[in-house]
Amino acid sequence: MKHERSVCRLSGRAMSNLVIVESPAKAKTIQKYLGENYEVVASMGHVRDLPKSKLGVDVDNGFTPEYTDMKDKADVIKDLKKRAKKSELIYLATDPDREGEAISWHLAQMLNLDLQANNRVAFNEITKTGIQNGMANPHQIDLDLVNAQQARRILDRLVGYKLSPFLWRKVKRGLSAGRVQSVAVRLIVDREEEINQFVSKEYWSIDALLSANEKQFAAKLAYVNGEKAELENKAQTDEILAKLKTAEFVVKSIKKRLTKKQPAPPFITSTLQQEASKRLGFQAKRTMKAAQELYEGIDVNGLGAVGLITYMRTDSLRISADAQKAAEDFIRQNYGTQYLPDKPRVFKSKKNAQDAHEAIRPTMPDVTPDSIKDSLTSDQYKLYKLIWERFIASQMANALLDTISVEITAGDCLFKASGYTVKFDGFTILYDEKQETEDDSPKALPPLKEQDKLQVINIAGNQHFTQPPARFSEATLIKVLEENGIGRPSTYAPTITTILARMYVEREGKQLRPTALGTVTTQLMREHFQHIVDPDFTAKMESELDNIEQGKGDWVSMLEDFYKDFSETLSAAEVAMDGKHMKIPEEKTDVICEQCGKPMVIKIGRFGKFMACTGYPECKNTKKVMQETSGFCPQCGKKMVLMKSKKGRNFYGCSGYPDCHFMTWNIPVEDVCPKCNHALFQKGKKPGKLVCEFEGCGYERDLK
């Protein structure tokens, strides 16, 4: 390819051109499109960083960072330098975001490239068109993006390097502090405290099952004597039920209207992670791994190596005109013109969104998930299907619902009933953001008219109790982080991975629960480092980083302002905590030490939780922590326990190990096999099926 703009020339000889990307998969896909005049190689991510053994930031001289070559990248760096010397032109084609820009900047400095040269290319999608467009428009490295990334990296280094030793001395050796991670842990701790302090309140509802024209439908008490029905106890409920025994139920009013239901916008990073968690059961890390693979390129039968989705780290809802046209053509050909909206949809991004990229969408809308299923792994297929269906649906017509609301009098009581029927399914023929269960399926009311008298099938008072807020799941935590402007698309998954790895938080099913370590550390941080764990302050820092990226702020001034307050706060905390130490409460267990007979407690060590004898140091007995399940081993009858593989995947093993070696990926349940009376296991995603794993039995049944 020829370019009018200048690029970095390392030699006057006629040589091949070098293109540097981050990953081998991406290199392989791009090489296919660029041909033999180009050599595409991978840097394997960052090649330089702040040193591990010291602060590496000169806080007295403009916060100058001291970058060093990464030791584990020595062979990669040597190879890149060797190839660079043999190349005529060098293009830096790392990912199109702050992180990618910083990697390109480090590569340019390491290879002694001209920072004023037009040698930076960006690909929003790894397709022939995307690569041609990127190579046709090389530009200079964007130093505003680089400075925003430098500021973030230095901020995190200052917090981590200065605060971690304080936590070592006051809480537990080996702890580390993180700017965004600390806020995430605080949110989880705050929610746990809210749950623990919650006082449940009793309330009652009165529900009626009525009939008209031989069709039954439900109605709920809404008003009594013109006032909203707020029943606090059984006595109040019984008093009303007594009156209703002789009341006549009559239709008072009927309201009908046509409701338009719009499709959800295509995915951005946060919504992709949330929906993949809700629909597929994927953790954020698993989602981003599959998305990265789909972006970088897959060997697809009939297509070769090709990127199947656009860049997956984005908070923009923008869609290119070409992509909209391709989606329109697909919908017209496969669903019909009636499934197209009157005009192409435009979704508005949130106020602080970075609009450098499009929303996450398939690069080729006419490539359906099922047409390439054989070329994808299970995770790749599931995620591509989710992205493809969401995008195509976002470009389809509204669903139309005929809704009906009915008011029913019964003496001085007013009941309400509602229903709807689908007039036109629109986008829901393909994808609906709300997953309907059997109970949520469309319910049509029978034909009714005002003054109709209704037959009472049943009236009942039902007791309820207010429920505490739910613990965060990965999906709901990401949603709150995004809504509060904490972190950016690239940080959500690493943040959750980090707080789990550092054992500030643990998973309980899909829920995130703070450990004793996380609770104590957050308590200390709230008392002495309020700004660090304050969501509003952290969001303000993110806005300042955005301003730097847009050329509206100075990164050194921002660091100076932060560090002045931070260092003063740290000094004050040292004085306030002088001679004090925060103890981590131990979790009690019912387990008795078999060596000395004393009770055992759960502690947190370098490799996670373990049980230790309270007789320490006289008795040094320890055990692994095993979480019992409700099921039993089909071979020996002992309890099944939850365990983890080396890759962190849950599996279930017999608590009788090593005498019994039974293990399974399926979930133990309380039910027993009607055929052989051994334990049953749940297989597959909900609802899945129940299976018997006793050798030779073979019993199984679907769950509904």
C-alpha positions as CSV (number, residue, x, y, z in Angstrom):
1,M,0.0,0.0,0.0
2,K,1.2,3.5,-0.8
3,H,0.8,6.5,1.6
4,E,1.2,10.2,0.9
5,R,1.9,10.8,4.6
6,S,5.3,10.3,6.0
7,V,6.0,7.1,8.0
8,C,9.1,6.0,9.9
9,R,11.9,4.9,7.6
10,L,14.8,3.0,9.2
11,S,16.6,2.3,6.0
12,G,16.8,3.3,2.3
13,R,16.9,-0.3,1.2
14,A,13.9,-1.9,-0.5
15,M,12.7,-4.1,2.4
16,S,9.4,-5.5,3.7
17,N,7.3,-3.4,6.0
18,L,6.8,-4.3,9.6
19,V,3.4,-4.1,11.4
20,I,3.5,-4.6,15.2
21,V,0.3,-5.7,17.0
22,E,-0.3,-7.1,20.4
23,S,-1.3,-10.7,19.9
24,P,-0.3,-13.6,17.6
25,A,-4.0,-14.3,16.7
26,K,-4.4,-10.7,15.6
27,A,-1.1,-10.8,13.7
28,K,-2.2,-14.0,11.8
29,T,-5.5,-12.4,10.7
30,I,-3.9,-9.1,9.6
31,Q,-1.1,-10.9,7.8
32,K,-3.6,-12.6,5.6
33,Y,-5.0,-9.3,4.3
34,L,-1.7,-7.4,4.0
35,G,0.2,-10.0,2.0
36,E,3.9,-10.7,1.4
37,N,5.1,-7.1,1.4
38,Y,4.3,-6.9,5.1
39,E,5.5,-8.8,8.1
40,V,3.1,-8.7,11.0
41,V,4.4,-9.6,14.5
42,A,3.1,-9.5,18.0
43,S,4.6,-7.5,21.0
44,M,2.6,-9.8,23.4
45,G,1.2,-6.8,25.1
46,H,3.3,-4.2,27.0
47,V,7.1,-4.3,26.6
48,R,8.0,-1.6,29.2
49,D,6.5,-0.6,32.6
50,L,7.4,0.9,35.9
51,P,10.0,-1.1,37.8
52,K,8.6,-3.7,40.3
53,S,11.3,-3.1,43.0
54,K,10.8,0.6,43.6
55,L,8.3,3.4,43.1
56,G,9.8,4.4,39.7
57,V,8.2,7.9,39.8
58,D,10.1,11.1,40.6
59,V,7.4,12.9,42.6
60,D,9.7,15.9,43.0
61,N,10.4,16.5,39.3
62,G,7.1,16.5,37.5
63,F,6.2,12.9,38.3
64,T,8.6,11.7,35.7
65,P,8.2,7.9,35.3
66,E,11.1,5.6,35.1
67,Y,10.2,3.0,32.5
68,T,12.2,-0.2,32.1
69,D,12.1,-3.1,29.7
70,M,10.0,-6.0,31.1
71,K,12.3,-8.9,31.9
72,D,9.9,-11.5,30.8
73,K,9.7,-9.8,27.4
74,A,13.5,-9.9,26.8
75,D,13.3,-12.4,23.9
76,V,10.3,-10.5,22.3
77,I,12.1,-7.2,22.6
78,K,15.3,-8.6,21.0
79,D,13.3,-10.1,18.1
80,L,11.4,-6.8,17.5
81,K,14.6,-4.8,17.4
82,K,16.1,-7.3,15.0
83,R,13.1,-7.2,12.7
84,A,12.9,-3.4,12.9
85,K,16.5,-3.1,11.6
86,K,15.5,-5.1,8.5
87,S,12.3,-3.2,7.7
88,E,11.8,-0.2,5.6
89,L,8.6,1.1,7.1
90,I,7.2,0.3,10.6
91,Y,3.6,0.6,11.5
92,L,2.3,0.4,15.1
93,A,-1.1,-1.3,15.1
94,T,-1.9,-1.9,18.7
95,D,-5.4,-1.8,20.0
96,P,-7.4,1.4,19.4
97,D,-7.6,2.7,23.0
98,R,-5.5,4.4,25.7
99,E,-3.7,1.2,26.6
100,G,-3.0,0.4,23.0
101,E,-1.8,4.0,22.3
102,A,0.6,3.7,25.3
103,I,2.0,0.4,24.0
104,S,2.6,2.0,20.6
105,W,4.4,4.9,22.3
106,H,6.6,2.5,24.3
107,L,7.4,0.5,21.2
108,A,8.3,3.7,19.3
109,Q,10.7,4.8,22.1
110,M,12.2,1.3,22.4
111,L,12.8,1.1,18.6
112,N,14.0,4.7,18.3
113,L,11.1,5.7,16.0
114,D,10.2,9.3,15.2
115,L,7.3,10.3,17.4
116,Q,6.3,12.9,14.7
117,A,6.0,10.3,12.0
118,N,2.7,9.0,10.7
119,N,3.3,5.4,11.8
120,R,0.3,4.7,14.0
121,V,-2.6,2.7,12.5
122,A,-5.8,1.6,14.2
123,F,-8.3,-1.1,13.3
124,N,-11.8,-0.9,14.7
125,E,-12.5,-4.3,13.1
126,I,-10.1,-6.9,11.8
127,T,-11.6,-7.4,8.3
128,K,-10.3,-6.5,4.9
129,T,-12.2,-3.2,4.9
130,G,-11.2,-2.4,8.4
131,I,-7.5,-3.1,7.7
132,Q,-7.5,-1.2,4.4
133,N,-9.0,1.8,6.0
134,G,-6.6,1.7,8.9
135,M,-3.5,1.3,6.7
136,A,-4.7,4.1,4.4
137,N,-4.9,6.6,7.2
138,P,-1.7,6.4,9.3
139,H,-1.3,9.1,11.9
140,Q,1.0,10.3,14.7
141,I,0.8,8.6,18.1
142,D,-1.8,10.5,20.1
143,L,0.2,11.9,23.0
144,D,-3.0,13.0,24.8
145,L,-4.1,9.3,24.9
146,V,-0.6,8.3,26.1
147,N,-0.6,10.9,28.8
148,A,-4.0,9.9,30.1
149,Q,-2.7,6.3,30.3
150,Q,0.5,7.5,32.0
151,A,-1.5,9.5,34.5
152,R,-3.7,6.4,35.3
153,R,-0.7,4.1,35.7
154,I,1.2,6.6,37.9
155,L,-1.9,7.2,40.0
156,D,-2.3,3.5,40.6
157,R,1.4,3.1,41.3
158,L,1.4,6.0,43.9
159,V,-1.7,4.5,45.7
160,G,-0.4,1.0,45.6
161,Y,3.2,1.6,46.4
162,K,2.6,4.1,49.2
163,L,-0.5,2.6,50.8
164,S,0.3,-1.1,50.6
165,P,3.1,-1.0,53.2
166,F,0.7,0.9,55.6
167,L,-1.9,-1.9,55.2
168,W,0.9,-4.5,55.8
169,R,1.7,-3.0,59.1
170,K,-1.8,-2.3,60.3
171,V,-3.8,-5.2,58.9
172,K,-1.9,-8.1,57.3
173,R,1.4,-8.6,55.6
174,G,1.1,-9.1,51.8
175,L,-1.9,-6.8,51.2
176,S,-2.0,-4.5,48.3
177,A,-4.2,-1.4,47.6
178,G,-5.7,-0.4,44.4
179,R,-7.5,2.8,43.5
180,V,-10.6,1.4,41.6
181,Q,-10.4,-2.0,43.3
182,S,-10.7,-0.3,46.7
183,V,-14.0,1.4,45.7
184,A,-15.4,-1.8,44.3
185,V,-14.7,-3.6,47.5
186,R,-16.2,-0.8,49.5
187,L,-19.4,-1.1,47.4
188,I,-19.6,-4.8,48.2
189,V,-18.9,-4.2,51.9
190,D,-21.5,-1.4,52.1
191,R,-24.1,-3.7,50.6
192,E,-23.3,-6.5,53.0
193,E,-23.7,-4.0,55.9
194,E,-27.0,-2.9,54.5
195,I,-28.2,-6.5,54.3
196,N,-27.1,-7.2,57.9
197,Q,-28.8,-4.1,59.2
198,F,-32.0,-4.7,57.3
199,V,-35.2,-5.2,59.3
200,S,-37.8,-7.1,57.5
201,K,-41.4,-5.8,57.6
202,E,-44.6,-7.9,57.3
203,Y,-47.2,-6.9,54.7
204,W,-50.1,-8.6,53.1
205,S,-51.8,-8.7,49.7
206,I,-55.3,-9.8,48.7
207,D,-55.4,-11.7,45.4
208,A,-58.6,-12.8,43.6
209,L,-59.1,-15.4,40.9
210,L,-62.0,-14.3,38.8
211,S,-63.9,-15.7,35.8
212,A,-65.7,-14.2,32.9
213,N,-66.9,-16.0,29.7
214,E,-65.5,-19.2,31.2
215,K,-62.0,-17.8,31.3
216,Q,-60.1,-17.2,34.5
217,F,-57.8,-14.3,35.3
218,A,-56.1,-12.8,38.3
219,A,-56.8,-9.4,40.0
220,K,-55.1,-7.7,43.0
221,L,-56.6,-5.4,45.6
222,A,-55.5,-1.9,45.0
223,Y,-57.7,0.5,47.0
224,V,-60.0,0.4,50.1
225,N,-62.4,3.3,50.6
226,G,-60.5,5.3,48.0
227,E,-57.1,4.9,49.8
228,K,-54.2,2.7,48.7
229,A,-54.4,-0.7,50.2
230,E,-51.5,-1.1,52.6
231,L,-52.1,-4.1,54.8
232,E,-49.7,-4.6,57.6
233,N,-51.0,-7.8,59.3
234,K,-53.4,-10.7,59.2
235,A,-56.1,-9.0,61.3
236,Q,-56.4,-6.2,58.7
237,T,-56.5,-8.7,55.9
238,D,-59.1,-10.9,57.5
239,E,-61.3,-8.0,58.1
240,I,-61.4,-7.1,54.4
241,L,-61.7,-10.7,53.4
242,A,-64.8,-11.0,55.5
243,K,-66.4,-8.1,53.7
244,L,-65.5,-9.5,50.3
245,K,-67.3,-12.8,51.0
246,T,-70.6,-11.2,50.1
247,A,-69.3,-8.5,47.7
248,E,-70.3,-8.4,44.1
249,F,-67.4,-8.1,41.7
250,V,-68.3,-5.7,38.8
251,V,-66.1,-4.3,36.0
252,K,-65.9,-0.5,36.6
253,S,-63.6,0.7,33.8
254,I,-61.6,-0.7,30.9
255,K,-58.6,1.0,29.3
256,K,-57.1,-0.2,26.1
257,R,-54.0,1.1,24.4
258,L,-51.4,0.2,21.8
259,T,-47.9,0.1,23.4
260,K,-44.7,0.3,21.4
261,K,-41.8,-1.7,22.7
262,Q,-38.3,-0.6,21.4
263,P,-35.3,-2.9,21.1
264,A,-32.3,-2.5,23.4
265,P,-29.2,-0.8,21.8
266,P,-26.3,-2.8,20.6
267,F,-23.8,-3.8,23.3
268,I,-21.1,-1.7,24.9
269,T,-18.5,-3.4,27.1
270,S,-20.5,-3.1,30.3
271,T,-23.8,-4.3,28.9
272,L,-22.1,-7.2,27.1
273,Q,-20.6,-8.3,30.4
274,Q,-23.9,-7.9,32.2
275,E,-26.0,-9.8,29.6
276,A,-23.4,-12.6,29.2
277,S,-23.5,-13.1,32.9
278,K,-27.3,-13.1,33.0
279,R,-28.0,-15.3,29.9
280,L,-24.8,-17.4,29.6
281,G,-23.5,-17.5,33.2
282,F,-20.2,-16.1,32.0
283,Q,-17.9,-14.2,34.4
284,A,-16.6,-10.9,33.1
285,K,-13.1,-12.3,32.5
286,R,-14.5,-15.2,30.4
287,T,-16.7,-12.9,28.4
288,M,-13.8,-10.6,27.5
289,K,-11.5,-13.5,26.6
290,A,-14.1,-14.8,24.1
291,A,-14.7,-11.3,22.8
292,Q,-11.0,-10.7,22.3
293,E,-10.8,-13.9,20.2
294,L,-13.7,-12.9,18.1
295,Y,-12.2,-9.4,17.5
296,E,-8.7,-10.6,16.7
297,G,-9.7,-13.2,14.2
298,I,-11.1,-16.8,13.8
299,D,-10.3,-19.3,11.1
300,V,-13.8,-19.6,9.6
301,N,-14.6,-22.3,7.0
302,G,-15.0,-20.5,3.7
303,L,-13.8,-17.2,5.0
304,G,-10.3,-17.8,6.4
305,A,-9.0,-15.8,9.3
306,V,-11.3,-12.9,10.0
307,G,-12.4,-10.8,12.9
308,L,-16.0,-11.4,13.6
309,I,-16.8,-8.4,15.9
310,T,-15.7,-4.8,16.2
311,Y,-13.5,-3.7,19.0
312,M,-14.9,-4.9,22.3
313,R,-13.7,-2.2,24.7
314,T,-16.1,0.7,24.0
315,D,-18.8,2.8,25.7
316,S,-20.1,4.3,22.5
317,L,-23.5,3.3,20.9
318,R,-22.5,4.7,17.5
319,I,-23.1,2.5,14.5
320,S,-21.5,3.2,11.1
321,A,-23.8,3.8,8.1
322,D,-22.3,0.8,6.3
323,A,-23.1,-1.5,9.2
324,Q,-26.7,-0.2,9.4
325,K,-27.2,-0.7,5.7
326,A,-25.9,-4.3,5.9
327,A,-28.2,-5.0,8.8
328,E,-31.1,-3.4,6.9
329,D,-30.4,-5.6,3.8
330,F,-30.2,-8.7,6.0
331,I,-33.5,-8.0,7.8
332,R,-35.3,-7.2,4.5
333,Q,-34.1,-10.5,2.9
334,N,-34.7,-12.7,5.9
335,Y,-37.7,-11.2,7.8
336,G,-39.4,-8.9,5.4
337,T,-39.8,-5.1,5.0
338,Q,-42.4,-5.0,7.8
339,Y,-39.6,-5.8,10.3
340,L,-37.7,-2.6,9.4
341,P,-38.2,0.6,11.3
342,D,-39.4,3.7,9.5
343,K,-35.8,5.1,9.6
344,P,-32.5,3.7,10.8
345,R,-32.2,3.8,14.6
346,V,-29.7,6.1,16.3
347,F,-28.9,5.3,19.9
348,K,-27.6,8.1,22.1
349,S,-24.4,7.3,24.1
350,K,-24.0,8.4,27.7
351,K,-22.6,11.9,28.3
352,N,-19.0,10.9,29.1
353,A,-18.7,8.2,26.5
354,Q,-15.6,8.0,24.3
355,D,-16.8,8.0,20.7
356,A,-13.7,6.7,19.1
357,H,-15.2,3.3,18.4
358,E,-18.6,1.9,17.4
359,A,-20.8,-0.2,19.6
360,I,-19.9,-3.9,19.7
361,R,-21.4,-5.5,16.6
362,P,-20.7,-8.2,14.1
363,T,-18.3,-7.1,11.4
364,M,-20.4,-8.9,8.7
365,P,-24.1,-8.9,9.7
366,D,-24.9,-11.5,7.0
367,V,-22.7,-14.1,8.7
368,T,-25.1,-15.7,11.0
369,P,-24.0,-17.6,14.2
370,D,-25.3,-20.9,13.0
371,S,-23.6,-20.6,9.6
372,I,-20.1,-20.6,11.3
373,K,-20.9,-22.6,14.5
374,D,-18.5,-25.4,13.4
375,S,-15.6,-23.0,13.3
376,L,-16.1,-21.6,16.8
377,T,-15.5,-22.9,20.3
378,S,-18.6,-23.2,22.5
379,D,-17.8,-19.9,24.3
380,Q,-17.1,-18.1,21.0
381,Y,-20.3,-19.3,19.5
382,K,-22.5,-18.4,22.4
383,L,-21.0,-14.9,22.7
384,Y,-21.1,-14.2,18.9
385,K,-24.7,-15.3,18.9
386,L,-25.5,-12.9,21.7
387,I,-23.7,-10.0,20.0
388,W,-25.2,-10.8,16.6
389,E,-28.8,-11.2,17.8
390,R,-28.6,-8.0,19.9
391,F,-27.3,-5.9,17.0
392,I,-29.7,-7.2,14.3
393,A,-32.6,-6.8,16.7
394,S,-31.5,-3.2,17.5
395,Q,-32.0,-2.4,13.8
396,M,-35.5,-3.9,13.7
397,A,-39.0,-2.5,14.0
398,N,-40.8,-2.0,17.4
399,A,-42.9,-4.7,18.9
400,L,-46.6,-3.7,19.2
401,L,-48.6,-4.8,22.2
402,D,-52.3,-4.4,22.8
403,T,-52.5,-3.8,26.5
404,I,-55.6,-3.7,28.7
405,S,-56.1,-2.4,32.2
406,V,-59.3,-3.2,34.1
407,E,-60.7,-1.7,37.4
408,I,-63.1,-4.0,39.3
409,T,-65.3,-2.9,42.2
410,A,-66.2,-5.1,45.1
411,G,-68.1,-3.1,47.7
412,D,-65.7,-0.4,48.9
413,C,-62.7,-2.3,47.5
414,L,-61.1,-1.7,44.1
415,F,-59.2,-4.5,42.3
416,K,-57.0,-4.1,39.3
417,A,-56.1,-6.6,36.5
418,S,-54.0,-6.2,33.4
419,G,-53.0,-8.2,30.4
420,Y,-51.7,-7.8,26.9
421,T,-51.5,-9.6,23.6
422,V,-48.8,-9.2,21.0
423,K,-50.1,-7.4,17.9
424,F,-46.7,-7.5,16.1
425,D,-43.6,-9.2,17.4
426,G,-41.1,-6.9,15.7
427,F,-37.6,-7.2,17.0
428,T,-38.7,-9.8,19.7
429,I,-38.9,-12.4,16.9
430,L,-35.1,-12.5,17.3
431,Y,-34.1,-11.0,20.7
432,D,-35.7,-9.6,23.8
433,E,-33.7,-8.0,26.6
434,K,-36.2,-9.3,29.1
435,Q,-36.0,-13.1,29.3
436,E,-39.6,-14.3,29.8
437,T,-40.3,-17.2,32.1
438,E,-43.5,-19.3,31.9
439,D,-45.0,-16.9,34.5
440,D,-44.1,-13.9,32.4
441,S,-45.6,-15.1,29.2
442,P,-48.3,-12.9,27.6
443,K,-51.6,-13.2,29.3
444,A,-54.8,-12.0,27.6
445,L,-57.8,-11.1,29.7
446,P,-61.1,-12.5,28.6
447,P,-63.5,-10.2,26.6
448,L,-64.9,-7.7,29.1
449,K,-67.2,-4.7,29.1
450,E,-68.1,-2.2,31.8
451,Q,-70.7,-3.3,34.3
452,D,-70.0,-7.0,33.6
453,K,-70.5,-9.1,36.8
454,L,-67.7,-11.5,37.5
455,Q,-67.6,-14.9,39.1
456,V,-65.3,-15.3,42.1
457,I,-63.3,-18.5,41.9
458,N,-61.1,-17.8,44.9
459,I,-60.0,-14.9,47.2
460,A,-57.0,-15.2,49.4
461,G,-54.8,-13.1,51.7
462,N,-51.1,-13.6,51.2
463,Q,-48.4,-12.8,53.7
464,H,-45.2,-11.2,52.5
465,F,-42.0,-9.8,54.0
466,T,-39.8,-7.0,52.7
467,Q,-36.5,-8.4,51.5
468,P,-33.0,-6.9,51.9
469,P,-31.2,-5.8,48.8
470,A,-29.4,-8.6,47.0
471,R,-25.7,-9.0,47.1
472,F,-23.9,-7.8,44.0
473,S,-23.3,-10.3,41.2
474,E,-20.5,-9.5,38.7
475,A,-23.2,-8.1,36.4
476,T,-24.8,-5.8,38.9
477,L,-21.5,-4.6,40.2
478,I,-20.4,-3.7,36.7
479,K,-23.6,-1.9,36.2
480,V,-23.1,0.2,39.4
481,L,-19.5,0.9,38.5
482,E,-20.5,2.2,35.1
483,E,-23.5,4.2,36.4
484,N,-21.2,5.9,38.9
485,G,-18.4,6.6,36.4
486,I,-16.0,4.4,38.2
487,G,-13.4,2.8,35.9
488,R,-13.7,2.5,32.2
489,P,-14.6,-0.4,29.8
490,S,-11.2,-1.9,29.9
491,T,-11.1,-2.0,33.8
492,Y,-14.3,-3.8,34.8
493,A,-13.2,-7.4,34.3
494,P,-9.6,-6.9,35.7
495,T,-11.0,-5.1,38.7
496,I,-13.3,-8.0,39.7
497,T,-10.5,-10.5,39.0
498,T,-8.1,-8.6,41.2
499,I,-10.4,-8.2,44.3
500,L,-11.2,-11.9,44.1
501,A,-7.5,-12.9,43.7
502,R,-6.5,-10.7,46.7
503,M,-9.2,-12.4,48.7
504,Y,-11.0,-9.2,49.6
505,V,-14.1,-10.7,48.1
506,E,-15.3,-14.3,47.5
507,R,-18.0,-15.8,45.3
508,E,-21.0,-17.5,46.9
509,G,-22.8,-18.9,43.9
510,K,-23.2,-15.9,41.5
511,Q,-23.0,-13.4,44.4
512,L,-20.0,-11.5,45.5
513,R,-19.5,-11.4,49.3
514,P,-16.8,-9.6,51.3
515,T,-14.4,-11.6,53.3
516,A,-13.4,-10.7,56.8
517,L,-10.2,-9.3,55.3
518,G,-12.1,-7.1,52.8
519,T,-14.4,-5.8,55.6
520,V,-11.6,-4.9,57.9
521,T,-9.5,-3.3,55.2
522,T,-12.5,-1.3,54.0
523,Q,-13.2,-0.1,57.5
524,L,-9.6,1.2,57.8
525,M,-9.8,2.8,54.4
526,R,-13.1,4.6,55.2
527,E,-11.7,5.9,58.5
528,H,-8.4,7.2,57.2
529,F,-8.5,7.3,53.4
530,Q,-12.0,8.5,52.6
531,H,-11.1,9.9,49.2
532,I,-9.6,6.6,47.9
533,V,-12.8,4.6,48.6
534,D,-15.2,7.4,47.8
535,P,-17.1,6.6,44.6
536,D,-17.7,10.3,43.8
537,F,-14.1,11.1,44.2
538,T,-13.0,8.2,42.0
539,A,-15.5,9.2,39.3
540,K,-14.1,12.7,39.4
541,M,-10.6,11.3,38.8
542,E,-11.9,9.3,35.8
543,S,-13.4,12.6,34.4
544,E,-10.1,14.3,34.8
545,L,-8.4,11.4,32.9
546,D,-11.0,11.8,30.2
547,N,-10.1,15.5,30.0
548,I,-6.4,14.7,29.6
549,E,-7.3,12.3,26.8
550,Q,-9.2,15.0,25.0
551,G,-6.4,17.5,25.4
552,K,-8.3,19.6,27.9
553,G,-6.2,18.9,31.0
554,D,-2.6,18.7,32.2
555,W,-1.6,15.3,33.5
556,V,1.2,16.6,35.7
557,S,-1.0,19.2,37.4
558,M,-3.6,16.5,38.0
559,L,-1.0,14.2,39.7
560,E,0.4,17.1,41.8
561,D,-3.1,18.0,43.1
562,F,-3.8,14.3,44.0
563,Y,-0.5,13.5,45.5
564,K,-0.4,16.6,47.8
565,D,-3.7,15.6,49.5
566,F,-2.8,11.9,49.4
567,S,0.6,12.3,51.1
568,E,-0.9,14.5,53.8
569,T,-3.7,11.9,54.4
570,L,-1.1,9.1,54.6
571,S,1.0,11.0,57.2
572,A,-2.1,11.7,59.3
573,A,-3.1,8.1,59.2
574,E,0.4,7.0,60.3
575,V,0.0,9.3,63.4
576,A,-3.6,8.2,64.1
577,M,-2.7,4.5,63.8
578,D,0.6,4.6,65.7
579,G,0.9,1.5,67.7
580,K,-2.5,0.2,66.6
581,H,-3.3,-3.0,64.6
582,M,-6.6,-4.1,63.0
583,K,-7.4,-7.7,63.7
584,I,-9.1,-9.9,61.1
585,P,-11.9,-11.9,62.9
586,E,-11.5,-15.7,62.4
587,E,-14.5,-17.7,61.1
588,K,-15.5,-20.3,63.6
589,T,-16.3,-23.9,62.5
590,D,-17.8,-27.0,64.0
591,V,-14.8,-29.0,63.0
592,I,-12.7,-30.5,65.8
593,C,-9.0,-31.0,65.4
594,E,-8.3,-34.7,65.3
595,Q,-4.8,-34.2,66.8
596,C,-5.6,-32.3,69.9
597,G,-9.4,-32.1,70.2
598,K,-9.7,-28.3,70.1
599,P,-12.0,-26.4,67.6
600,M,-10.7,-25.3,64.3
601,V,-11.1,-21.8,62.7
602,I,-10.9,-20.6,59.1
603,K,-8.0,-18.3,58.3
604,I,-6.9,-16.6,55.1
605,G,-3.4,-17.4,53.9
606,R,-1.3,-16.8,50.9
607,F,-3.2,-19.4,48.9
608,G,-6.7,-18.7,50.2
609,K,-8.8,-20.0,53.0
610,F,-7.7,-22.9,55.2
611,M,-8.6,-24.4,58.6
612,A,-6.2,-24.1,61.5
613,C,-6.3,-25.4,65.0
614,T,-7.0,-22.9,67.8
615,G,-4.3,-24.7,69.8
616,Y,-1.6,-23.1,67.7
617,P,1.4,-22.9,68.2
618,E,1.3,-26.1,70.3
619,C,-0.8,-27.7,67.6
620,K,0.0,-26.8,64.1
621,N,-2.7,-28.9,62.4
622,T,-4.2,-27.4,59.3
623,K,-6.8,-28.5,56.7
624,K,-8.2,-27.5,53.4
625,V,-11.6,-25.7,53.5
626,M,-14.2,-27.8,51.8
627,Q,-17.7,-26.5,51.1
628,E,-20.2,-29.3,51.6
629,T,-23.1,-29.6,49.2
630,S,-26.6,-31.0,49.7
631,G,-25.8,-34.2,47.7
632,F,-24.1,-37.5,48.5
633,C,-21.5,-39.6,46.6
634,P,-23.2,-42.3,44.5
635,Q,-20.3,-44.7,45.2
636,C,-19.7,-44.5,48.9
637,G,-22.6,-42.3,50.3
638,K,-20.4,-39.6,51.9
639,K,-21.1,-35.9,51.4
640,M,-20.0,-34.3,48.1
641,V,-17.9,-31.1,48.4
642,L,-17.3,-28.2,46.1
643,M,-13.7,-28.0,44.8
644,K,-11.8,-26.0,42.2
645,S,-9.6,-27.1,39.4
646,K,-6.2,-25.5,38.7
647,K,-7.9,-23.2,36.2
648,G,-10.4,-22.1,38.9
649,R,-13.4,-24.1,37.5
650,N,-15.8,-25.6,40.0
651,F,-16.1,-29.4,40.2
652,Y,-17.5,-31.7,42.9
653,G,-15.6,-34.5,44.7
654,C,-16.3,-37.0,47.4
655,S,-15.4,-35.9,50.9
656,G,-14.1,-39.5,51.4
657,Y,-11.1,-38.8,49.2
658,P,-8.5,-40.4,49.0
659,D,-10.4,-43.6,49.9
660,C,-13.1,-42.6,47.2
661,H,-12.0,-41.0,44.0
662,F,-15.5,-40.1,42.6
663,M,-15.7,-36.6,41.0
664,T,-18.0,-34.8,38.6
665,W,-18.7,-31.5,36.9
666,N,-22.4,-31.9,37.6
667,I,-24.1,-30.3,40.6
668,P,-25.1,-32.6,43.5
669,V,-28.7,-32.3,44.6
670,E,-30.8,-33.7,47.4
671,D,-33.0,-35.9,45.1
672,V,-32.4,-39.6,44.8
673,C,-32.8,-41.8,41.8
674,P,-36.2,-43.5,41.6
675,K,-34.5,-46.4,39.8
676,C,-31.5,-47.3,42.0
677,N,-32.0,-44.9,45.0
678,H,-28.5,-43.3,44.6
679,A,-27.9,-39.5,44.6
680,L,-28.9,-37.5,41.5
681,F,-26.9,-34.6,39.9
682,Q,-28.0,-31.6,37.9
683,K,-26.5,-31.5,34.4
684,G,-26.4,-28.6,32.0
685,K,-27.6,-25.0,32.4
686,K,-30.9,-24.3,34.1
687,P,-33.3,-25.9,33.8
688,G,-31.1,-28.7,32.6
689,K,-31.7,-32.3,33.6
690,L,-31.3,-34.6,36.6
691,V,-29.0,-37.6,35.9
692,C,-27.9,-40.6,38.0
693,E,-24.2,-41.2,38.0
694,F,-24.3,-44.6,39.6
695,E,-22.5,-46.9,37.3
696,G,-24.8,-48.8,35.0
697,C,-28.0,-47.0,36.0
698,G,-28.5,-44.4,33.2
699,Y,-31.6,-42.7,34.7
700,E,-32.2,-39.1,33.6
701,R,-35.1,-36.7,33.4
702,D,-35.5,-33.1,32.1
703,L,-36.1,-30.3,34.6
704,K,-38.9,-27.9,33.7
